[in-house]
Amino acid sequence: MARRLRLGMIGGGPGSFIGSVHRMAARLDDQYTLVAGAFSSDPGRVQAIGEQAFLDPGRAYTDWREMVRAEAARADRPAVVAIVTPNDLHHAPAKACLEAGFHVICDKPMTTTWADARDLAATVARTGRLFALTHNYSAYPQVRLMREMVRGGELGALRLVQMDYAQEWAATAVEATGNRRAEWKTDPARAGAGGTLGDIGTHAYQLACFVTGQPAASLCAELTAFVPGRRLDDNAHILLRYDGGMRGGLWASQVAIGSKNAFSLQVIGDKGALVWQQEHPNQLLFTRLGESVRCLEREISGSRLPPGHPEGFIEAFGQLYNDFAEQIRAQLEGRAPKPEALLVPTVEEGCESVRFVLGAVKSSKLGGVWLPRADWTS
Ligand SMILES: NC(=O)c1ccc[n+]([C@@H]2O[C@H](COP(=O)([O-])OP(=O)(O)OC[C@H]3O[C@@H](n4cnc5c(N)ncnc54)[C@H](O)[C@@H]3O)[C@@H](O)[C@H]2O)c1
């Protein structure tokens, strides 16, 4: 068995959502050990996680810049740092970590501006460090199967791609109730130009690109803020055109009462169709033209448990951590990584999602006009 990789973390204090998921994902297959963290700027909160994780007290920091400086100087420095802070605090720590020689795992959306996105891509290229973006939905076994089947021609020529991602948590002015996560998610200075669009629309768009291999060529968007006083969209309807004739639709909403995490991706070609639903992640629905719907159950390959034992969100997150560990070890050993390890979303995929958010915001502001991708960031 390979020795565990040392992991640092920025963000992910007590009560935060995704930091604890990253810690579970890192532990799931024994590939990483958390050795350092700047989990919060609040000393009490940092200490709480540090004690829980048995960190050396000197390695639990309240200032992420200090953590990067101090950890970079240690012989037992982390190999990789996970960045799980609000969106406006991805670019600066990610860049500093890469420049200090750490590999980086960063949550989405990658950055809040196009200049920062391109800067991060340039920093990854310049430093030669590895970068993973946790668009975790792309690591579900049935999504990877969907990708293989679509790209292998099982559906024929692609005609339609439909992305629906609906949640209900922002159906009321939850940001006015003292909910700190809702506060930053609805604040343009911290979340970026897209609200729901940046939060979950980016997952939907990335997944469609991952499965079909095609970024959109143009888009037409209508973004709405239904909750009075809300400064960012809580609902997005977007039409998409692709080179080669495929058409797409994306609906992302956080005012969709009745939907908890209803994310689905549907791809339809001239010979067949596939549907994957996040709330039933072990099944992939496959229909050939004129035949009945078949349910493809998750098989053993690519997953930890035999078929029939459901796997879900944490396991998919763990898969990204595993695949990234393989990339890091391959680089350390001077060999090529296993091909499946290269399915981890990249800094370029992060750029594509940032570009998409900016394009949709611009189209909507212009009254819902069609915008070719060249105009999304100009
Ligand atoms: N991949 C996914 O499925 C997924 C799901 C949820 C959130 N996210 C992303 O993860 C990120 C965090 O989201 P969340 O829901 O966990 O937010 P959250 O508000 O629950 O947690 C943010 C954490 O960052 C910490 N933080 C803030 N400023 C800091 C600073 N200066 N130094 C150190 N720590 C600091 C806070 O203390 C808190 O612990 C966001 O970018 C979000 O879009 C991804």
The ligand as an ORCA input file, in Angstrom:
! r2SCAN-3c Opt
* xyz 0 1
  N     -18.632     20.556     -4.778
  C     -19.773     20.734     -4.157
  O     -20.704     19.962     -4.297
  C     -19.938     21.935     -3.266
  C     -21.005     21.955     -2.355
  C     -21.096     23.073     -1.509
  C     -20.188     24.118     -1.597
  N     -19.201     24.059     -2.524
  C     -18.228     25.174     -2.636
  O     -17.339     25.096     -1.527
  C     -16.998     26.410     -1.075
  C     -17.397     26.555      0.390
  O     -18.794     26.365      0.501
  P     -19.508     25.949      1.888
  O     -20.924     25.654      1.551
  O     -18.702     24.924      2.586
  O     -19.408     27.351      2.663
  P     -19.504     27.603      4.240
  O     -19.910     29.005      4.411
  O     -20.299     26.520      4.878
  O     -17.996     27.428      4.719
  C     -16.982     28.338      4.362
  C     -15.825     28.140      5.326
  O     -14.748     28.983      4.923
  C     -14.186     29.572      6.100
  N     -13.518     30.822      5.788
  C     -14.062     31.994      5.365
  N     -13.087     32.959      5.268
  C     -11.929     32.353      5.629
  C     -10.590     32.810      5.741
  N     -10.246     34.079      5.451
  N      -9.637     31.939      6.135
  C      -9.954     30.651      6.434
  N     -11.230     30.163      6.350
  C     -12.194     31.001      5.951
  C     -15.385     29.796      7.020
  O     -14.959     29.934      8.355
  C     -16.154     28.515      6.792
  O     -15.673     27.505      7.654
  C     -17.728     27.379     -2.008
  O     -16.874     27.803     -3.018
  C     -18.870     26.542     -2.583
  O     -19.283     26.973     -3.872
  C     -19.055     23.002     -3.331
*
